[in-house]
């Protein structure tokens, strides 16, 4: 499993690899596979960014249950520490 920022860095790295595949070898098939993998990582990074930025409440109404907010933070963040439970 990777955090959102790790997915982002993987996507950037794979984009460079895809360019190198074309520049060095001219291998379009390998470059295409590498680009597809980069796209998956970019999509997962975006999902993590959206998940952790979603407010729990807005204007007094629930947007995301607290448990879901905590789950997103755990999945997307390195070193996440759960806040104390609300009373």
N, C-alpha and C positions, 0 to 999 in steps of 0.2 A: 504494500500500500504506500501511496505517496501523498504528501500534503499538496495543497493548491499551489504553493510557490514552487515545490519540486516538479509538479507537472508543467508549470510555466517554463522553468529552466530546461526541462527535458525537451519541450517543444522547440525552444530556441536552438538548442544544441542539435536536434535532429534536422532543423532547417539548414543549418550550416553543413551537416553531413550530406544532405540531399544535393546541395549546390556542389559540394566537393565530388560527389558521385558523378555528376554531369561534367564538371570541369576536368577532372582527372581521368576518368574512365569512359565518359560518354554513355554510361549505363543508365538508360532511361527507365528500365524496369526496376532496378534497385532504387533509383531516385524516387520513382512513383511510390514504391512501398514505404520508403523512409518518410516521404511527405504524408502519406496516409497515417503513419504512426504519429508524426508530429501533430496532425490534426486532432487525433484522439486525445493526446496530452493537452493540447490547447483547449479543447472542449471541456475536459475535466477541470482544468484550471479556471475556466470561466464559470462553470457550475459551482466550484468552491467559492469563488469570489462573490457570486450572487447569493449563495447560501449563507455565508457569514455576514453579509451586509444587510440582509433582510431584517427589518425591525421586528421585535417581538410584539410591540404595540405601537399604534399610531392613532392619534386623536382619541385615545381611550378605548379603542377597539383592538382585539387580538388579531395580529397578522400571522404570527407563527407561534405554535405552542412552545412553551419554554423548553420542553424535552427535545423538540426538534432543533431549536436554536443551539442547545448544548451539543447535540449530535453533530450538527454541521461544524461547530467550532472544533470539536474533537477530530473530525475527519479531515478538515482543511488546514489545521494549524499544527505547527510543531511546538511541543512543550505547553500544550493547553492545560491550564489548571482550572478545574471547575469552581465557580464562585459558590459561596455559601448559599444554602437553600433559603428562599424567601419565606418569611413567617406568615 
